[in-house]
């Protein structure tokens, strides 16, 4: 006697549907979370890029702390439309680390004056959406941007910084350095000769760096400029700075300090452009290491345009401007 068993297949579809839903849920979680991560990475990278660029532009005029503080604020503003609460985590001479509490993010801004760069790093904990059902592992996204401060004067400017009082229409000794002492020579200068005159290129990047020493190394170029030009330009401390007797400088440690320039500047000192004006000098004379002339015009530095307000008939190869460029 044989017993027949009937095959009962009821309930199999439920198992298959459950398996398919699990797979679909996994793909859905992947699509949602990866899509959000891609969007957020782009947003964080844009925030880091803009912050690094903004910080690099400030290098010629601001201390390391001010540069880093501004970079952090740019980052916060670009990550979220809603201002975030900032909590200072760590501060050193060159770097500032801030936590953005409501955004669950950390921003680090670092200044390197040796190469005129600002680096901004952002770390943010990324929320898991559907992916949190599969795994509760915390995901931290990291982005980084580095920008360099760029700027140069490429024109008819003598490679000195005047520290003596001046007046429109008055005589001025642009250079009177027969004896010993500081020479107020600008560092990082090169020359370019044309058929008509010589142009001095000054790569200042983070401000106007003052050097010690004589003008002998560029004596020929200076003589050519004076002999072939009716008017020339020279950088000068502003009247306000000269009258105060104290010049703001960014020292080699990146700190904004004030020097009694009548005594001396220190090695590594950089004069912020906010303390500088540009003088146009006519009737130039050059004899026995003394350069003098008459002050014809004074041009102030325009913070908004990051350049000096030069006349339309300026004949130099270019004007003094501060820009910044992303390295990565």
Secondary structure, DSSP 8 states (H G I E B T S, - for coil): ---------TTHHHHHHHHHHHHHHHHHHHHHHHHHHHHHHHHHHHHHHHHHHHHHHHTTTS-HHHHHHHHHHHHHHHH-SS---EEEEEE-SSEEEEEEGGGTEEEEEEEETTTTEEEEEEEEEE--STHHHH----EEEEEEEEEEEEEEEEESEEEEEE-S---TT-EEEEEE-SSSS---EESSEEEEE-SS-EEEEEE-SSSEEEE-S-GGGGHHHHHHHHHT-SEEEEEEE-HHHHHHT-EEEE-TTS-EEEE-TTT---TT-EE-GGGEEEEEEEEEEEETTEEEEEEEEEEEEETTTTEE---TT--SS---EEEEEE--
